[in-house]
């Protein structure tokens, strides 16, 4: 990964419905534009995400999606209203940010939920995307979220039983994301904090062998994250079930690197291979890694962004794909 860098510009963008999203720009002000879409949904961007790009070649844009990170209001706030936080809202926010920064086209990078949002955005605005780098591959299908909330219980039975038993018994055979969301939105702190801890513990159980995610040590992060994730999952991310797989024809002509850890349990559904088969011009690389963008998967991300960077010494305007 490239060295630690700090933003040279940042701000809060009004996106409507009372929401303001935090954004930042790092690297070369005259470099090739690249947009980073964080996962979750609801996790927010981190300083480490800046390090996947050559800062001498790229103008690196990161932003915290609605109700996460430094964006306001935050999902952990009392009385949080998530109704104006949907996939459609996030696609519109990306476009509003692109226009605000004066970018014509940009490389779009995203992992996990960021992959879902990247695909949805690129299929809606293919003329605004110069290339794509995606990892932790997902398409927002119900089968994917069902695998994460129920299907993997056969692999982690003890952790899953604790997760399942965190909701009232009548809800344990239904949509667990929906059941958890009701608990997470309960006004009683004892109820919603316990639900957030249970959700975070299950998230950690799904990535065995990885260091604990220290962000979950912050109860406000855990609560906001779990509220947003369950909000999206209970609604199927507002996507038709096969929408992003069947819509890959819109991406023809957009070069893409698809990176997937061979130990990522999402592979049980075959999503990486289905996405590569459906997408003209996409190239899938399997990496000896799990779901998180660390270690060999982080190295693969750097190789992928290096592949698309302008040649050294070649200027890149905000609208050029060089």
C-alpha positions as CSV (number, residue, x, y, z in Angstrom):
1,X,0.0,0.0,0.0
2,X,1.1,3.6,-0.6
3,X,2.2,5.8,2.4
4,X,-0.2,7.5,4.7
5,X,-1.5,10.8,3.2
6,X,-3.8,13.5,4.3
7,X,-6.5,15.3,2.3
8,X,-5.7,18.6,0.6
9,X,-9.4,19.5,0.4
10,X,-12.5,18.5,2.3
11,X,-16.0,19.7,3.1
12,X,-19.7,19.0,3.8
13,X,-22.0,18.7,0.8
14,X,-25.7,19.4,1.2
15,X,-27.5,16.5,-0.6
16,X,-31.1,17.2,0.4
17,X,-33.6,15.8,2.9
18,X,-31.6,17.5,5.7
19,X,-28.5,15.4,5.0
20,X,-24.9,16.6,4.6
21,X,-22.2,14.2,3.5
22,X,-18.5,14.6,4.4
23,X,-16.1,14.4,1.4
24,X,-12.3,14.7,1.1
25,X,-9.8,14.7,-1.8
26,X,-6.2,13.4,-1.5
27,X,-3.2,12.9,-3.8
28,X,-2.5,14.9,-6.9
29,X,-5.0,17.8,-7.6
30,X,-4.4,17.3,-11.3
31,X,-4.4,13.5,-11.2
32,X,-6.8,11.0,-12.7
33,X,-10.0,11.2,-10.6
34,X,-10.8,8.1,-8.6
35,X,-13.8,7.6,-6.3
36,X,-13.8,5.3,-3.3
37,X,-17.1,3.8,-2.1
38,X,-16.9,2.3,1.4
39,X,-18.7,-0.8,2.5
40,X,-21.3,-1.6,5.1
41,X,-23.5,0.2,4.2
42,X,-22.9,2.5,7.1
43,X,-19.2,2.0,7.9
44,X,-17.8,5.3,6.6
45,X,-14.4,5.8,4.9
46,X,-11.1,5.4,6.7
47,X,-7.6,6.8,6.2
48,X,-6.4,3.4,5.0
49,X,-8.7,3.6,1.9
50,X,-6.5,6.5,0.6
51,X,-3.6,4.2,0.4
52,X,-4.8,2.0,-2.5
53,X,-3.9,4.6,-5.1
54,X,-0.6,6.2,-6.2
55,X,-1.0,9.7,-4.8
56,X,1.2,11.2,-7.5
57,X,-1.1,9.9,-10.2
58,X,-4.6,10.0,-8.8
59,X,-7.0,12.6,-7.5
60,X,-8.5,10.4,-4.8
61,X,-12.1,11.2,-3.7
62,X,-13.6,9.6,-0.6
63,X,-16.9,10.4,1.1
64,X,-19.0,9.1,4.0
65,X,-22.3,7.9,2.7
66,X,-25.5,9.2,4.3
67,X,-25.8,8.8,8.1
68,X,-22.3,7.2,8.4
69,X,-18.9,8.5,9.4
70,X,-18.7,12.3,9.6
71,X,-21.9,12.8,7.6
72,X,-24.9,14.3,9.4
73,X,-27.3,13.3,10.8
74,X,-25.7,10.1,12.0
75,X,-27.6,6.9,12.3
76,X,-26.7,6.4,15.9
77,X,-28.5,9.6,17.0
78,X,-31.6,9.4,19.0
79,X,-34.7,9.5,16.8
80,X,-32.7,8.8,13.7
81,X,-34.9,8.8,10.5
82,X,-33.4,6.5,7.8
83,X,-36.3,7.0,5.4
84,X,-34.2,9.2,3.1
85,X,-31.3,6.8,3.0
86,X,-31.7,4.4,0.1
87,X,-29.7,3.2,-2.9
88,X,-31.4,5.8,-5.1
89,X,-30.4,8.5,-2.7
90,X,-26.8,7.3,-2.6
91,X,-26.5,7.2,-6.4
92,X,-27.8,10.8,-6.6
93,X,-25.3,11.8,-3.9
94,X,-22.4,10.4,-5.9
95,X,-23.6,12.4,-9.0
96,X,-24.0,15.5,-6.9
97,X,-20.5,15.1,-5.5
98,X,-19.0,14.5,-9.0
99,X,-20.6,17.8,-10.2
100,X,-19.5,19.7,-7.1
101,X,-15.9,18.6,-7.6
102,X,-16.0,19.3,-11.4
103,X,-15.1,15.7,-12.4
104,X,-16.2,14.5,-15.8
105,X,-15.3,10.8,-15.4
106,X,-13.7,8.8,-12.7
107,X,-12.4,5.4,-11.8
108,X,-14.8,3.9,-9.2
109,X,-13.4,1.6,-6.5
110,X,-15.6,-0.2,-4.0
111,X,-15.7,-3.3,-1.8
112,X,-18.5,-5.4,-0.4
113,X,-21.5,-2.9,-0.1
114,X,-19.2,-0.5,-2.0
115,X,-19.2,-3.0,-4.8
116,X,-23.0,-3.1,-4.9
117,X,-23.2,0.7,-4.9
118,X,-20.5,1.0,-7.6
119,X,-22.4,-1.4,-9.9
120,X,-25.7,0.5,-9.3
121,X,-24.1,3.8,-10.0
122,X,-22.1,2.7,-13.1
123,X,-25.2,1.1,-14.6
124,X,-27.1,4.3,-14.1
125,X,-24.3,6.6,-15.3
126,X,-21.9,4.5,-17.4
127,X,-20.6,7.6,-19.3
128,X,-19.2,9.0,-16.0
129,X,-17.1,5.9,-15.2
130,X,-13.6,5.4,-16.8
131,X,-12.8,2.1,-15.1
132,X,-13.7,0.0,-12.1
133,X,-11.9,-1.8,-9.3
134,X,-14.1,-4.0,-7.2
135,X,-13.5,-6.5,-4.3
136,X,-15.5,-8.4,-1.8
137,X,-17.8,-8.9,-4.7
138,X,-21.5,-8.6,-4.2
139,X,-24.6,-7.7,-6.2
140,X,-27.2,-6.9,-3.5
141,X,-29.3,-10.1,-4.1
142,X,-31.5,-11.4,-1.3
143,X,-29.6,-14.7,-1.5
144,X,-26.4,-12.9,-0.5
145,X,-27.9,-11.2,2.5
146,X,-29.7,-14.4,3.5
147,X,-26.4,-16.3,3.4
148,X,-24.9,-13.8,5.7
149,X,-27.8,-13.7,8.2
150,X,-28.8,-17.4,8.1
151,X,-27.0,-19.6,5.7
152,X,-23.6,-19.4,7.3
153,X,-25.1,-20.6,10.6
154,X,-24.3,-24.1,9.5
155,X,-20.6,-23.1,9.4
156,X,-20.6,-21.1,12.6
157,X,-23.4,-22.8,14.6
158,X,-22.5,-21.5,18.1
159,X,-22.0,-17.9,17.0
160,X,-25.1,-18.0,14.8
161,X,-27.3,-19.4,17.7
162,X,-26.2,-16.4,19.8
163,X,-27.0,-14.1,16.9
164,X,-30.4,-15.7,16.3
165,X,-31.2,-15.7,20.0
166,X,-30.6,-12.0,20.1
167,X,-34.2,-11.4,18.7
168,X,-37.5,-12.4,20.3
169,X,-38.4,-16.1,19.7
170,X,-41.4,-15.4,17.4
171,X,-39.0,-13.6,15.0
172,X,-36.2,-16.2,14.9
173,X,-37.5,-18.1,11.9
174,X,-38.1,-14.9,9.8
175,X,-36.0,-12.1,8.3
176,X,-33.3,-11.6,10.9
177,X,-32.2,-8.3,9.5
178,X,-35.8,-7.0,9.8
179,X,-36.0,-8.3,13.4
180,X,-32.8,-6.8,14.4
181,X,-33.7,-3.5,12.8
182,X,-36.8,-3.2,15.0
183,X,-34.6,-3.8,18.1
184,X,-31.9,-1.3,16.9
185,X,-34.6,1.4,16.4
186,X,-36.1,0.8,19.8
187,X,-35.9,4.0,21.8
188,X,-34.7,2.1,24.9
189,X,-30.8,2.3,25.0
190,X,-30.6,-1.0,26.8
191,X,-32.5,-2.7,23.9
192,X,-30.8,-1.0,20.9
193,X,-27.3,-1.2,22.4
194,X,-27.6,-4.9,23.1
195,X,-28.8,-5.5,19.5
196,X,-25.9,-3.5,18.1
197,X,-23.4,-5.6,20.2
198,X,-25.0,-8.8,19.0
199,X,-24.9,-7.7,15.4
200,X,-21.3,-6.7,15.6
201,X,-20.3,-10.0,17.2
202,X,-21.9,-11.9,14.3
203,X,-20.1,-9.6,11.8
204,X,-16.8,-10.5,13.5
205,X,-17.6,-14.2,13.5
206,X,-18.0,-14.2,9.7
207,X,-14.3,-13.2,9.2
208,X,-12.4,-15.9,11.2
209,X,-8.7,-15.4,11.4
210,X,-8.9,-11.6,10.9
211,X,-8.0,-9.2,13.7
212,X,-11.0,-7.8,15.5
213,X,-12.5,-4.6,13.9
214,X,-11.6,-2.0,16.5
215,X,-14.3,0.3,15.1
216,X,-16.9,-1.9,16.8
217,X,-15.4,-0.9,20.2
218,X,-17.2,2.4,19.7
219,X,-20.8,1.8,20.7
220,X,-22.0,4.7,18.5
221,X,-20.3,3.3,15.5
222,X,-21.7,-0.2,16.2
223,X,-25.2,1.2,16.6
224,X,-25.1,3.4,13.5
225,X,-23.5,0.7,11.4
226,X,-26.1,-2.0,12.4
227,X,-29.0,0.4,11.9
228,X,-28.0,1.3,8.3
229,X,-27.0,-2.3,7.3
230,X,-30.3,-3.8,8.5
231,X,-32.3,-0.9,7.0
232,X,-30.8,-1.7,3.6
233,X,-31.0,-5.5,3.9
234,X,-34.6,-5.6,5.1
235,X,-35.5,-3.7,1.9
236,X,-33.4,-5.8,-0.5
237,X,-31.3,-2.6,-1.0
238,X,-34.2,-1.3,-3.1
239,X,-32.9,-3.4,-6.0
240,X,-34.7,-6.0,-8.1
241,X,-33.1,-9.3,-7.2
242,X,-31.1,-9.9,-10.3
243,X,-30.9,-6.2,-11.3
244,X,-27.2,-5.7,-11.1
245,X,-26.2,-9.0,-12.7
246,X,-28.7,-8.6,-15.6
247,X,-27.7,-5.0,-16.1
248,X,-24.0,-5.5,-16.7
249,X,-24.6,-5.0,-20.5
250,X,-24.6,-1.2,-19.6
251,X,-21.0,-1.6,-18.5
252,X,-19.7,-2.9,-21.9
253,X,-16.6,-0.8,-22.7
254,X,-15.8,0.0,-19.1
255,X,-12.6,-2.0,-18.1
256,X,-12.8,-3.6,-14.7
257,X,-10.6,-5.5,-12.3
258,X,-12.7,-7.9,-10.0
259,X,-10.8,-9.1,-7.0
260,X,-12.0,-11.8,-4.7
261,X,-10.5,-13.6,-1.7
262,X,-10.7,-17.4,-2.1
263,X,-11.5,-17.6,1.7
264,X,-14.4,-15.1,1.4
265,X,-17.5,-17.1,2.5
266,X,-19.6,-15.1,0.0
267,X,-18.1,-17.4,-2.7
268,X,-20.5,-20.1,-1.6
269,X,-23.1,-18.5,-3.9
270,X,-20.7,-18.1,-6.9
271,X,-21.2,-14.4,-7.2
272,X,-17.7,-13.6,-8.4
273,X,-17.9,-16.0,-11.3
274,X,-21.5,-15.0,-12.2
275,X,-20.4,-11.3,-12.3
276,X,-17.4,-12.0,-14.5
277,X,-19.5,-14.1,-16.9
278,X,-22.2,-11.5,-17.2
279,X,-19.8,-8.5,-17.6
280,X,-18.1,-7.9,-20.9
281,X,-14.5,-6.8,-20.3
282,X,-14.3,-7.6,-16.6
283,X,-11.3,-9.6,-15.4
284,X,-11.6,-11.7,-12.2
285,X,-8.5,-12.3,-10.0
286,X,-8.7,-14.7,-7.1
287,X,-6.5,-13.8,-4.1
288,X,-5.4,-15.9,-1.1
289,X,-7.4,-13.8,1.3
290,X,-10.8,-13.5,3.0
291,X,-13.3,-10.7,2.8
292,X,-11.5,-7.7,4.3
293,X,-9.2,-5.6,2.2
294,X,-6.0,-6.3,4.0
295,X,-2.8,-8.3,3.4
296,X,-2.7,-9.9,-0.1
297,X,-6.1,-8.5,-1.0
298,X,-4.9,-5.0,-0.3
299,X,-1.8,-5.7,-2.4
300,X,-4.1,-6.8,-5.2
301,X,-6.1,-3.6,-5.0
302,X,-2.9,-1.6,-5.3
303,X,-1.9,-3.6,-8.4
304,X,-5.3,-3.0,-9.9
305,X,-5.3,0.8,-9.4
306,X,-1.7,0.9,-10.7
307,X,-2.9,-0.9,-13.8
308,X,-5.3,2.0,-14.6
309,X,-3.1,4.9,-13.5
310,X,-1.7,7.4,-16.1
311,X,1.8,6.8,-17.1
312,X,4.2,8.8,-15.0
313,X,4.8,12.3,-16.4
314,X,1.5,12.3,-18.3
315,X,-0.9,14.9,-17.0
316,X,-4.5,13.9,-16.4
317,X,-7.3,16.4,-16.5
318,X,-10.5,15.9,-14.5
319,X,-12.2,14.6,-17.6
320,X,-9.6,12.4,-19.2
321,X,-9.2,8.6,-18.9
322,X,-5.4,8.3,-19.5
